Every structure is written in structure tokens, then in C-alpha cells.
Amino acid sequence: MEMNKELFELYLSKCDSLTKSISLIYQDDSLLSKPTNPLLIKIDNEEDYSSADIRLMIFGQETNGWYEKGDSIEGILKGYDDFFNTDYCYSYGGQFWNGISRFISMISKKYPNKKIRYIWNDIVKIGKSEGKGLPPDYIYNVERSLFSVIKDEIKIIKPNFLLFFTGPYYDNKIEDNFGKVNFKPILPYNVRQVAKTNIENITAIRTYHPNHLWRNDINSYFDSIINEIKI
């Protein structure tokens, strides 16, 4: 198992052209929003992850101020490792991480004898350095043309379930990465609320961002999703 090595080589192969394009944006004073470094993934324990019965890749929307320009690949990977793999993300707080914590707790109760491991990703991997929300098109277009790596990450990491906490307004971002996606509703919800599809031959479920779910009976949403995760 050499997942981290393969991930590093994937990111390295994109590094030069991406760095040049990001530098041009930083040099252009007319472009007010500046890009962050991309979200790069590092597996904490490859053997432990690979032996899990349930291997989830959980997607958020985009990073908010994630390590600004100038860090090396090694530095960005260390940032991910320090933030996510040490569980610091949960002390960081916020409804997104509280939602993941609740979801993992609930699925662990359903499958108490199964090993469950999960990886954090974002459907938009290069955010903006200030504020929340999607980066402007001139940043997003750089990602699409020079750093379209999510399908490769999935091939390397081999999750057996994908969970998108992205909401229906990000379905176009999912399709930017995977092509046309045919979402079907998970009853009793409609297709905007909770939907299921197949991506890269993997069961994939999309629901709202936890910010919304916490205000709308999050446990009921999660119960419906967990019922679709069969092993």
C-alpha cells in the first residue's frame, strides 16, 4: 500500500503549472479575491484504512482560507495531517465538523462490529483566501483546467462510499468532476434533500450541508442515508 506516495506524485505532477497560474492571480491587483493552496489529502494509517469495512470519503463544499499561497506540497499535506488526522478539526468547531461527528457516531451504532474509516475532501479544492463561499470563476477555472484530481484521488484511496455534504446547488460542481450524474431521491425526501447515485462504481449520496441539517432534524436525514449504506 502506497496511497500517500501515489497522492504525493499526483499532486506533484500538477504543481508547476498550478503554481504559475496562482502566482499570476496574486500579481494582478485587479483581482480582489486570491486563491488558497489546494486541499491535499494524506492518509493517517494506510493499512488501518485499507482494512476498514466502511471507507467513506466525505465531501464538503470548499475550503475557507486554507493555507494561503507559498506552502510546499509537503507543507500543505502536513497541514491536512495536523488538522484532520489528529482530530483537531473537531475542536475547531463549526456545524460541518459537528455534523460529521454526529454522522460517524450514528453509523458506528448501526455497525458496532465493523471498522469504519473516513477521509475528508472538498468538491471545490481551491478556495478563496478571504470569507466563505465559492471562489470567483477565475480561481475555479484554474482548478478545473490544472488541478482536476478528485477522480484520481478516489482511484488511489478506494473509498466504498461517497457522501456529499454539498447541497443541490453544488450538483454542477459534482458533474464538473464526474460528468453527468443521475440523482434519485431517497424517500421520504425529495431529490434536492437527499439523493443517491453511482459515481465511479461507488454508491454516492448527496444531502445538504450540515449548517442546514442542524436546523431541520439532522438525525432523520442521517438515518435515511445510513440505511442506504449496506455492507
Secondary structure as the mmCIF struct_conf table of DSSP 4:
data_model
#
loop_
_struct_conf.conf_type_id
_struct_conf.id
_struct_conf.beg_label_comp_id
_struct_conf.beg_label_asym_id
_struct_conf.beg_label_seq_id
_struct_conf.end_label_comp_id
_struct_conf.end_label_asym_id
_struct_conf.end_label_seq_id
HELX_RH_AL_P HELX_RH_AL_P1 MET A 3 GLN A 27
TURN_TY1_P TURN_TY1_P1 ASP A 29 SER A 30
BEND BEND1 SER A 33 SER A 33
STRN STRN1 PRO A 35 THR A 36
HELX_LH_PP_P HELX_LH_PP_P1 ASN A 37 PRO A 38
BEND BEND2 ASP A 44 ASP A 44
HELX_RH_AL_P HELX_RH_AL_P2 GLU A 46 SER A 50
TURN_TY1_P TURN_TY1_P2 SER A 51 SER A 51
BEND BEND3 ASP A 53 ASP A 53
STRN STRN2 ILE A 54 ASN A 64
BEND BEND4 GLY A 65 GLY A 65
BEND BEND5 TYR A 67 TYR A 67
STRN STRN3 GLU A 68 GLU A 68
TURN_TY1_P TURN_TY1_P3 LYS A 69 GLY A 70
HELX_RH_AL_P HELX_RH_AL_P3 ILE A 73 TYR A 80
HELX_RH_PI_P HELX_RH_PI_P1 ASP A 81 ASN A 85
TURN_TY1_P TURN_TY1_P4 THR A 86 THR A 86
BEND BEND6 ASP A 87 ASP A 87
HELX_RH_AL_P HELX_RH_AL_P4 TYR A 88 TYR A 92
HELX_RH_AL_P HELX_RH_AL_P5 GLN A 95 LYS A 110
BEND BEND7 TYR A 111 TYR A 111
TURN_TY1_P TURN_TY1_P5 PRO A 112 ASN A 113
BEND BEND8 LYS A 114 LYS A 114
STRN STRN4 ILE A 116 LYS A 128
BEND BEND9 SER A 129 GLY A 133
HELX_LH_PP_P HELX_LH_PP_P2 LEU A 134 PRO A 136
HELX_RH_AL_P HELX_RH_AL_P6 ASP A 137 LEU A 146
HELX_RH_AL_P HELX_RH_AL_P7 ILE A 150 ILE A 157
BEND BEND10 ASN A 160 ASN A 160
STRN STRN5 PHE A 161 PHE A 165
BEND BEND11 THR A 166 THR A 166
HELX_RH_3T_P HELX_RH_3T_P1 PRO A 168 TYR A 170
HELX_RH_AL_P HELX_RH_AL_P8 ASP A 171 PHE A 178
BEND BEND12 GLY A 179 GLY A 179
STRN STRN6 LYS A 184 PRO A 185
TURN_TY1_P TURN_TY1_P6 LEU A 187 PRO A 188
BEND BEND13 TYR A 189 TYR A 189
TURN_TY1_P TURN_TY1_P7 VAL A 191 GLN A 193
STRN STRN7 VAL A 194 ILE A 199
TURN_TY1_P TURN_TY1_P8 GLU A 200 ASN A 201
STRN STRN8 ILE A 202 THR A 207
HELX_RH_AL_P HELX_RH_AL_P9 PRO A 210 LEU A 213
TURN_TY1_P TURN_TY1_P9 TRP A 214 ARG A 215
BEND BEND14 ASN A 216 ASN A 216
HELX_RH_AL_P HELX_RH_AL_P10 ILE A 218 ASN A 227
TURN_TY1_P TURN_TY1_P10 GLU A 228 GLU A 228
#
